Structure formats: C-alpha cells, structure tokens
C-alpha cells in the first residue's frame, strides 16, 4: 500500500515545480495530494488531511481537534521554522513526529532586517511621500549604519547572520543568547546591556512561555531615546501596546515590525497601525522566491528521511 502524503496548503511554489521536486526527493510509491490554497477552517483542514499518513503544512494552526480527526497521521512536516501553531503536546503524546524547515529563510529574513534599518534611518517612506507631493528633502536628513551599536537579542542562525551583515556595514555588534557559543567572532553581553547601550536592537528569539511579552514596557524603558527596534521574530515577544506607547511618546526613535500577535491581515484595533515612526510589513521576512524553493525541498526531504527511518529536523 502506498503512503499518502497531503500538502495541505500552498507552500509558496507552483504545483509543477513541486511535482518535479517530489519526483527527485520522494520514493515513487508515495501518493501525493497537493492543495494550492489556504485551509481557513478546521473543517477544511480535516477534510484535506483525515486520510493522510503524512502532511506538509505552512503556518495555519493545527490544534488537537484537527489532529485528533486525522487518525492515520504519523508525520507532520511543518514548512516553517517555528512550530508554535502546532499542538506539540498532542503530537508527542500520540507519536506523531513533527519536523520543521529550519534555515530555509536565514538569508531572506536577515536581509530584510538590514533593509528595515536603512528604511528607518534614511526615512524612505517619508521621502517617497515627499517626492510624490513634489516636495524637497528638507527635514528628511538621515543616519548611517556605520559605527552604530547593533544589538542582537536571540543570536541563533538568523541572528548571527544579521550580525555578520551588520558588521559588514561597519556596525559595532553585540549579541545575547542564553547559551553563549565558543569561539564566536562577536561579543556576547546580557540583554539589558543591549537594551541600554545599542542604537539598533533586532529581535530573533523563538516564541516560548519565557519569551512571550519579554520586550515589555519595563524593557523598552531601558532603550535609548535615539534607538530603533526591529522585530522579525514573533509578534508576541513584544508587548504591542507598550511599543506603540513608547513610539507615540517619543521614548524611542522608531521601530520596524514584520510579525504580529496574529497573522495578517491585522485588525484595525492594533495600536501599531497608528503609531508614530513605525514601518510595518505583513510578515514578509521569509517570503522570497529563493526561500520558498529551499523550504519546499527541506519539507519534502523531511518526509523522505522519515520514510527511510532516519527522521531529521525533529522538534
């Protein structure tokens, strides 16, 4: 009997390319069903996945009620780095292996971080508006990245790649993580030191119980008035209201945010939508053509390795 694999939602590449990749990566007897659309309801998720042995998903939540209805499910390949949208407790209790696609978007996210910094420092949004309004650059003088103190909170793979890019721009880089690696080219300090001393602070920690609202009003109050905050990690690592308040009161110079408490579209009640000196994007950090190709390859390889009895990237 062939193994049934369901790709339960679009993972960013077309079906033709996906089939070509699957042909190269998976055994020939794997039966594949590909859905090139989002499953916006639990009922639709169950309909798509209920008979599958293995499922590939992106970032739609898969909670106990959905997983429980998929009685044949043995392997869940998450085409994302984070798996906080999956009921991991249920999966562990019911011997459902869960893998992720760590590393697929390292370049995409790290490049966006630098772009966000430049956008804030050179006031690109304001410059664009001034140009369209037939105005000059008066009042739009910017700043340079070179020689700024650049702090990384969460110096994992993406954080360290950002650190290397920042160093290439001439920044003085400081990093924080719970476990300091040996022989690093960067200086590691405590988180409060980064908040107090750095001109640019970029967040790269995963969402856990410990990191939820880690950057709260108390932590933001430590930042310099001319500091900017970049978040491409997870929305809930920041107290959104506290950040909006700090921006509106001029307690920090600016922020750029790509991730929110919920996935976009963002509700009108989100205080960042009306905050001052903030650049927002609808969770695009991972979304490049190159990253989507890498993500699909890793997600399929996770299935192939599981079939071989050598599972990889297990969470």
C-alpha positions as CSV (number, residue, x, y, z in Angstrom):
1,X,0.0,0.0,0.0
2,X,1.4,3.4,-1.0
3,X,1.9,6.1,1.6
4,X,-0.5,9.1,1.4
5,X,1.1,12.5,1.6
6,X,-1.1,15.6,1.7
7,X,0.4,19.0,1.1
8,X,-2.5,20.7,2.9
9,X,-1.9,24.3,1.9
10,X,0.2,26.3,-0.5
11,X,3.8,26.4,0.4
12,X,4.8,29.1,-2.0
13,X,5.7,27.3,-5.2
14,X,3.6,26.2,-8.1
15,X,2.4,22.6,-8.4
16,X,4.5,21.8,-11.5
17,X,7.8,22.8,-9.7
18,X,6.6,20.9,-6.5
19,X,5.9,17.7,-8.5
20,X,9.4,17.9,-10.1
21,X,11.0,18.3,-6.7
22,X,8.9,15.5,-5.2
23,X,9.9,13.2,-8.1
24,X,13.6,13.8,-7.3
25,X,13.2,13.5,-3.5
26,X,10.4,11.1,-2.6
27,X,10.1,7.3,-3.3
28,X,7.9,6.6,-6.4
29,X,5.2,4.9,-4.4
30,X,4.2,8.0,-2.4
31,X,0.7,9.2,-3.3
32,X,0.7,13.0,-3.2
33,X,-2.3,15.3,-3.0
34,X,-1.5,19.0,-3.3
35,X,-3.8,21.8,-2.3
36,X,-2.7,25.2,-3.8
37,X,-5.0,27.2,-1.4
38,X,-5.2,28.0,2.3
39,X,-7.4,25.9,4.6
40,X,-9.1,28.7,6.5
41,X,-11.3,26.5,8.7
42,X,-10.7,23.4,10.9
43,X,-13.3,21.6,8.9
44,X,-11.4,22.2,5.7
45,X,-8.1,21.1,7.3
46,X,-9.8,17.8,8.5
47,X,-11.3,17.2,5.1
48,X,-7.9,17.5,3.4
49,X,-5.9,15.6,5.9
50,X,-8.1,13.0,7.5
51,X,-6.8,10.0,5.5
52,X,-3.1,11.1,5.2
53,X,-0.1,9.3,6.7
54,X,2.0,12.4,6.3
55,X,1.1,16.0,6.0
56,X,3.0,19.1,5.0
57,X,1.7,22.4,6.4
58,X,2.8,26.0,6.5
59,X,1.6,28.4,9.2
60,X,-2.1,27.7,9.7
61,X,-2.8,26.4,13.2
62,X,-3.2,22.7,13.7
63,X,-4.7,22.1,17.2
64,X,-5.9,18.9,19.0
65,X,-9.3,18.9,17.4
66,X,-7.8,18.8,13.9
67,X,-5.0,16.3,14.7
68,X,-7.4,14.0,16.5
69,X,-9.6,13.7,13.4
70,X,-6.6,12.6,11.4
71,X,-6.3,9.1,12.7
72,X,-3.7,7.9,10.2
73,X,-1.3,10.8,10.7
74,X,2.2,9.8,11.7
75,X,4.3,12.6,10.3
76,X,3.8,16.4,10.2
77,X,6.4,18.3,8.2
78,X,6.0,22.0,9.0
79,X,7.2,24.2,6.2
80,X,8.2,26.9,8.6
81,X,10.9,27.4,11.3
82,X,8.6,27.9,14.2
83,X,6.1,25.3,15.3
84,X,4.1,27.2,17.9
85,X,1.0,26.9,15.7
86,X,1.0,23.1,16.2
87,X,-0.3,21.3,19.3
88,X,3.1,19.7,20.1
89,X,1.8,18.2,23.3
90,X,-0.8,16.2,21.4
91,X,1.7,15.1,18.8
92,X,4.2,13.9,21.3
93,X,1.5,12.0,23.3
94,X,0.2,10.3,20.1
95,X,3.6,9.5,18.5
96,X,3.2,12.0,15.6
97,X,6.6,13.2,14.5
98,X,6.9,16.9,13.8
99,X,9.7,18.3,11.7
100,X,10.5,21.9,10.8
101,X,12.3,23.7,8.0
102,X,15.0,25.4,10.0
103,X,17.3,27.6,8.0
104,X,15.3,28.0,4.8
105,X,14.8,31.7,5.3
106,X,18.0,32.7,7.0
107,X,19.1,34.9,4.1
108,X,15.7,36.3,3.4
109,X,15.0,37.4,7.0
110,X,18.5,38.8,7.7
111,X,18.5,40.8,4.5
112,X,15.1,42.3,5.4
113,X,16.4,43.3,8.8
114,X,19.1,45.4,7.3
115,X,16.6,46.8,4.8
116,X,14.3,47.8,7.7
117,X,17.2,49.6,9.5
118,X,18.0,51.5,6.3
119,X,14.4,52.3,5.7
120,X,14.1,53.9,9.2
121,X,17.5,55.6,9.2
122,X,17.0,57.1,5.7
123,X,13.3,57.8,6.2
124,X,12.4,56.1,2.9
125,X,8.6,56.1,3.5
126,X,8.7,59.9,4.2
127,X,11.0,60.5,1.3
128,X,8.7,58.7,-1.1
129,X,5.7,60.7,0.1
130,X,7.6,64.0,-0.2
131,X,8.7,63.1,-3.7
132,X,5.1,62.3,-4.7
133,X,3.9,65.5,-3.2
134,X,6.5,67.5,-5.2
135,X,8.5,68.4,-2.1
136,X,12.2,68.5,-1.3
137,X,14.3,66.6,1.2
138,X,14.0,69.4,3.8
139,X,13.7,67.8,7.3
140,X,14.5,64.3,6.0
141,X,18.2,64.1,6.8
142,X,19.1,60.5,7.6
143,X,21.6,58.5,9.6
144,X,24.3,56.0,8.6
145,X,24.5,52.4,9.9
146,X,28.3,52.6,10.0
147,X,29.7,52.8,13.6
148,X,26.3,52.3,15.2
149,X,26.0,49.8,18.1
150,X,23.9,46.9,16.8
151,X,22.3,44.6,19.3
152,X,21.1,41.1,18.5
153,X,18.7,39.5,21.0
154,X,18.4,35.8,20.2
155,X,21.7,35.0,18.4
156,X,20.7,31.8,16.7
157,X,21.2,31.1,13.0
158,X,19.3,34.1,11.7
159,X,20.5,36.4,14.5
160,X,24.2,35.6,13.7
161,X,23.6,36.1,10.0
162,X,22.2,39.6,10.8
163,X,25.2,40.2,13.0
164,X,27.6,39.4,10.1
165,X,25.7,41.7,7.8
166,X,25.7,44.5,10.4
167,X,29.4,44.0,10.9
168,X,29.9,44.3,7.1
169,X,28.2,47.7,7.3
170,X,30.7,48.8,9.9
171,X,28.5,48.4,13.0
172,X,29.7,47.5,16.4
173,X,27.8,44.3,17.1
174,X,26.7,42.9,20.5
175,X,24.8,39.6,20.9
176,X,22.7,38.0,23.6
177,X,21.6,34.3,23.9
178,X,21.1,32.0,26.9
179,X,23.9,29.7,25.9
180,X,27.0,31.5,24.6
181,X,28.8,29.7,21.8
182,X,32.5,29.1,22.0
183,X,35.0,30.9,19.7
184,X,32.4,33.4,18.4
185,X,33.6,36.4,16.4
186,X,31.0,38.6,18.3
187,X,30.9,39.9,21.8
188,X,28.1,38.4,24.0
189,X,26.6,40.5,26.7
190,X,23.4,40.4,28.8
191,X,20.1,41.5,27.3
192,X,19.7,44.6,29.5
193,X,23.1,45.8,28.3
194,X,22.0,45.6,24.7
195,X,18.7,47.4,25.5
196,X,20.6,50.2,27.4
197,X,23.5,50.8,25.0
198,X,22.6,49.8,21.5
199,X,21.4,52.1,18.8
200,X,19.7,49.3,16.9
201,X,18.1,46.3,18.5
202,X,17.0,43.3,16.4
203,X,14.9,40.5,17.9
204,X,15.4,36.9,16.9
205,X,14.2,34.7,19.7
206,X,11.6,31.9,19.3
207,X,8.2,32.3,20.9
208,X,8.1,30.3,24.2
209,X,6.5,30.8,27.6
210,X,9.6,32.6,28.7
211,X,9.8,34.9,25.7
212,X,6.2,35.9,25.5
213,X,6.0,39.7,26.1
214,X,9.7,39.6,27.0
215,X,10.1,43.0,25.5
216,X,7.6,44.8,27.7
217,X,7.2,48.4,28.9
218,X,10.0,47.9,31.5
219,X,12.4,46.6,28.9
220,X,11.5,49.2,26.4
221,X,12.1,51.9,29.0
222,X,15.8,50.8,29.1
223,X,16.3,51.8,25.5
224,X,18.0,55.0,24.4
225,X,15.7,57.7,23.0
226,X,17.5,57.5,19.7
227,X,17.3,53.7,19.5
228,X,15.3,51.8,16.9
229,X,13.7,48.3,17.4
230,X,13.4,45.7,14.7
231,X,11.1,42.6,15.1
232,X,11.2,39.8,12.6
233,X,10.9,37.1,15.2
234,X,7.4,36.5,16.6
235,X,4.8,39.2,17.3
236,X,4.1,38.1,20.8
237,X,7.6,38.5,22.1
238,X,6.8,42.2,22.3
239,X,4.1,43.9,24.3
240,X,2.5,45.6,21.4
241,X,0.7,48.3,23.4
242,X,3.9,49.2,25.3
243,X,5.8,49.5,22.0
244,X,3.1,51.8,20.5
245,X,3.1,53.9,23.6
246,X,6.9,54.3,23.5
247,X,6.8,55.4,19.9
248,X,3.9,57.8,20.3
249,X,5.6,59.4,23.4
250,X,9.0,59.7,21.6
251,X,10.7,57.4,24.1
252,X,12.4,55.5,21.3
253,X,13.2,56.8,17.8
254,X,11.4,54.2,15.7
255,X,10.5,50.6,15.1
256,X,10.0,48.2,12.2
257,X,7.8,45.2,12.7
258,X,7.1,42.3,10.3
259,X,5.3,40.0,12.8
260,X,2.2,40.5,14.9
261,X,0.2,38.8,17.6
262,X,-1.9,37.2,14.8
263,X,-1.1,36.6,11.2
264,X,-2.1,39.4,8.8
265,X,-4.5,40.9,7.9
266,X,-4.1,42.9,11.1
267,X,-7.2,44.1,12.8
268,X,-7.9,47.9,13.0
269,X,-7.5,47.8,16.8
270,X,-3.8,47.1,16.6
271,X,-2.1,50.2,18.1
272,X,0.9,49.9,15.8
273,X,-1.2,50.9,12.8
274,X,-1.5,54.5,14.1
275,X,1.8,54.7,16.0
276,X,4.5,57.2,15.0
277,X,7.8,56.4,13.3
278,X,7.0,52.8,12.6
279,X,7.5,50.7,9.4
280,X,5.2,47.7,9.1
281,X,5.2,44.8,6.7
282,X,2.7,41.9,6.6
283,X,5.0,39.0,7.6
284,X,7.2,39.0,4.5
285,X,10.5,38.1,6.2
286,X,10.6,34.5,4.9
287,X,8.9,35.2,1.6
288,X,11.4,35.3,-1.3
289,X,11.5,33.1,-4.4
290,X,14.7,31.5,-3.2
291,X,13.5,30.8,0.3
292,X,10.3,29.2,-1.0
293,X,12.3,26.8,-3.1
294,X,14.5,25.9,-0.2
295,X,11.5,25.5,2.1
296,X,9.8,23.0,-0.3
297,X,13.0,21.0,-0.7
298,X,13.5,20.7,3.1
299,X,9.9,19.9,3.8
300,X,10.0,17.0,1.2
301,X,13.4,15.8,2.4
302,X,11.9,15.6,5.9
303,X,9.3,13.2,4.6
304,X,11.8,11.2,2.6
305,X,14.1,10.8,5.6
306,X,11.2,9.7,7.8
307,X,10.2,7.1,5.3
308,X,13.9,5.8,5.3
309,X,13.7,5.6,9.1
310,X,16.2,8.4,9.6
311,X,14.0,11.3,10.6
312,X,15.6,14.8,10.5
313,X,14.7,18.2,11.9
314,X,12.5,16.7,14.6
315,X,11.0,19.1,17.1
